[in-house]
Amino acid sequence: MNERMAFIGVTTGSSSIMKIFPAWADELELPTRTLEGVDIALDADDAAFRAAVERIKRDAAHRGALVTTHKMSLYTAAHDLFDELDEFAVACGEISSISKRNGRLLGHAKDPITATAGLDELFPAGGFGGEREAIILGAGGAGLALSWGLAEREDLPSRIVVTDTSRERLQHLLDVHAERGTPRSLLEVHDAHETAGILASAPEGSLVVNASGLGKDRPGSPVPDGTFFPRAATVWEFNYRGSLEFLQQAREQESSRDLRVFDGWRYFIHGWTQVIGEVFDVEMTGERVDRLAEIAEGCR
């Protein structure tokens, strides 16, 4: 049986995972070294997502998939094809992991785990100190997951600010947090046009994250040219590949504004290891993830 796993995205062929996956498969002794890229356009209709899920569901040799970019669209189009969805997938209306157990098709939203793991590395316990803000540029699946993880922390930011160009995505984020019970005083949402002013008023040492997809799925940055980041901010670009304009903006101010700047490489590692663990039923311990990260570095 020619077993395989899929990667559902937009430009999967240019991802480092295509080189990394076979090496990880050897390390983990997985039953396959084959990762199949499935590119779906940003403006694709529901039929494209349903077809992708149906192929996985009916093929006994297909183990599952990681979904990026299209997490919400795939849920909207095809959630009824799954036998079981986890709590966060239902709450947030997104699927990032497709797997099988005993002939049943399972959908998981792994982004909260991924975002929290990455956040804990950049902002350890006590990092917000009750004064610093968390500013998330983008209210899609990744931004929603990070906002959830932030709201779960014991050391809460003074406020969580989320911007987006879509009023619908912002409202969806608010609805999810209302169901969670997040205090409304902790969370603010704003149109993306207000980004420059939000950054200008943010306290020193705040967290600023590009979760918009700009700089990877399409060129650009959510931060207007000429905008200053908060002094001593931690700036986190969720992407590790693409045109990366946001990352370049932060690098240009790194010294003058005393910034801590990070790309999305560790986020990428955490995201893939979480889904591979689910698809192949492998426990991803911290030690194992570190070993896989070491292997991946040689393929970056």
N, C-alpha and C positions, 0 to 999 in steps of 0.2 A: 504494500500500500504506500503510495507516494504522499506521505503526510506533509503538511505545510501550514504556515501561519500567514495572515495577511496584514498589510499596513494600509489603511484607508486614509487618504489625505488629498493634497492638491498637486504637489510636486515631489512625490515620494522618491523618485530616482536620484535626486540630488541630496538625499539625507544620508548622513554618515552611518545610519543604522544598517544600510544595505551591505556595508563592509563589516560592521561590528557583529551583526547577528550570527553569522556562521562561527565566528570565534567564540562568542558566548555559548552557542549551542554545543560546541566541543567541550567547553569548560563545565557546563551544566549537564552534559551527557543527555541532551534532549533527543527526541526521536526523529528530528528533522533539522536540516541546516537551511531549509528553503523559506525565505520571506518573500511573499508576493506583493508587489506594490499595486495598489488600486487607486488611480487618480480620478477624482470627481471634481468637476468645475465648481467654483464658488456659487454660481447661479443655477446649479443643477436642480431639476425638479424631483419630486418625491420618488418617481419611478426608478431613478438611478440608485437611490439609497436602498429601496426595497429589493432591487435586483441583487445588490451586493450582499445584503443580509441573507436573502434566499439561497444564494450560491453556497454560502457558508453552512447554512442550516441543512441543506439536502445532501451535501457531500461528506460522507463518513470520514474521508481522509483529511478534511479541513478541520484544524484544531481551534481556530478562532482568529481574532484580529485586535489590533490597536487602532483606535480612531482618533485622528487629530483634526482640528479645524471644523470638521462637520459634526461634532458631538451632539449639538442641539438639533441640527437639521435631521440627522439620522434618527434620533429619538422621535421627533415629530412625525417623520415619514413611516417609521417601521417598528415602533415599540410593540405593536400588537403581534409581531412575529416571534417575540421572545416568550419563553415559558416562565421565566423568572427575572425580575429586575430588583436591584438592591434599593435600599431606602433612599440613598442620595440621588440615584438615577431618577427615581420617581419624583422626589422633592424638587429637583433642579431641572428636570426635563432634559437630561443629556445621558449619553452612553459613550464611554471612552474605551471600554474593554468588552469584547465579545468572546465567550468561552463556552465549553460544553461539559456537562457532567451527566453520565448515564443516559445519553441520548437527548438531554434537555438543553435548550439554548439559553444561556444566561447573559444578562447585560449588567455591567457594573459602571459606576462613575468613580474612577480612581483619582480624579484631580484633587479632591480634598487631601488625600494622603500624600500625593506628590507635592502639592503646594506647601503643605505643612512641613514635610521633610526638608524641602529646600529652604523654607523660611527659618526653620530652627537652626540651620547651619549659618545663615546670614545674620539673624537676629535672635541670639540665644535668650533664655529666660531672663526677664528683667530688662530686656533691651529697650522697651518703650518707656519705661519709667513713669507711666501715667501722663507724660507731657508731649511726647512725639506723636505725630500723625502718621497714618498709613494712607497713601494716595495711590489708587489703582486706576490706571488709564485703560479702560476697556471693561465692559460688563458682560462679555460673552462667557463661555464655559470656564475658562481659566481664571478670569477675573472674579467670577462668582465663587469659584472654589476657594480662591485665596481669601476673599472677604469672609467666607464661612470659617476658614482656619483661623483668621485673625480674631473673629468673634468668640472663638473657643479658647483663646489664650487666657492664662491667669493674669498676665501683665498686659492688659488691654491698651491699645493706643488711645490717645485722648479723643480721637475720632477716626473713623474710616470713611474716606471720601472716594467715591467712584464716579468716573466720567465716561461718557459714551456719546456717539453721534446718534444713537437710536433710542428714542423715548420708550419703545416697546421693551428693549433689553433692560433698560434701567428699571422699568416698572416690574418686570419679571424678577429682577434681583431683589427689589423691595418686597415683593410677594413671598419669595422664598424665605427671606429673613423674618418676615412677619410670622410665617408658619413655625420657624425655628424658635421665635421668641426673643430675637435680638432687640435690645432697647432702641427705640427710634432715635434717641438722643445720641447714640453711638455712631449711627450710619447716616451719611448724606450722599445724595446723588445729584449730579450736575451735568448739563450739556457740555460736550467736549469743547465748545467755544470758550468756556470759562477756565480752561486749563491753566493758562498763563497766570491769571489772577490767583488761582488756588495755590500754585507753586510759590508765588511771590509772598503769600501770607503764611505759608507753612512754617512751623517752628524748626529751629536748627536741629539736625539729627533725625529728621523724619525719613520715612521709607517711601520711595517713589518707584512704581513698577509699571512697565509697559506690558499690558496684557491685551493689547488691541489687535494684534496680528499684523500691524503695520511694520514694515521692515523685513517681513518674511513672506507672507502670502501675497502681499502687494507692497510696492515701495512707499516710503514715507515714514513720518513720525507723528505721534499724537501730541508732541510738544512743539509749539510754534518756534520758528527760527528766532534767535535773539532772546529767548526766555532763559532766565537763570534758575538753576535748581536750588533748593534750600541749602544753606551752608551746612557742611558736615553730613549731608544726607547719605543714606544708603540707596543707591540707584541700581535697580534690578531689571535687566532686559530678559524677558522670558525666552526670547529666541537666541539661538546660537549660530544660525545660518541665515543667509539672505542679504539684503542691502544694508540692514542694521543701522539706519540713520539715527535712531534714538540712542543706540550705544555710542555712536560717534559723537553725538552732542554731549553726552555725559563725559566721555574721555577728554573732550576739549576743555571741560571745566574741572577735571579731576583735581588738578593741583591748585588752581586759583580759588576753588570753592571748597577744597578739602573733602572731596567726595570719596566714598567707597563704591566702586563700580564693579558689577558682576554681570556676566552674560548668562545665557540659559543652559550652559553645558550640564551642570549638576541637576537642573530641573529635567533636562532631557534624560539623563541617566536614571533618575528616580522614576520618571514616567514610564520608561520602557521596562525597567526591572519589575515594577509593580504589575504591569499587564502580563509580561512573560510569566511571572510567578502564578498569576491567575489562570492563564491559558494552559500551562503545563503542570499545574499543581505543584509548584516548587516553592518552598519557604525562602523568602528573601530576607535573611538576617543582615544586620549591619555589616558584619564581616564579609558576607558574600557580595553585597552591593559594592563594597570598597574594592574587592577583588575584580569584579566586573568593570568597575570604573577604571581600574588600572589597565585592564586589557583594552578597553575602548580608547584610552588615550593614544595608543599606538595607531589607531585607525582614524583619528580625528582629522 
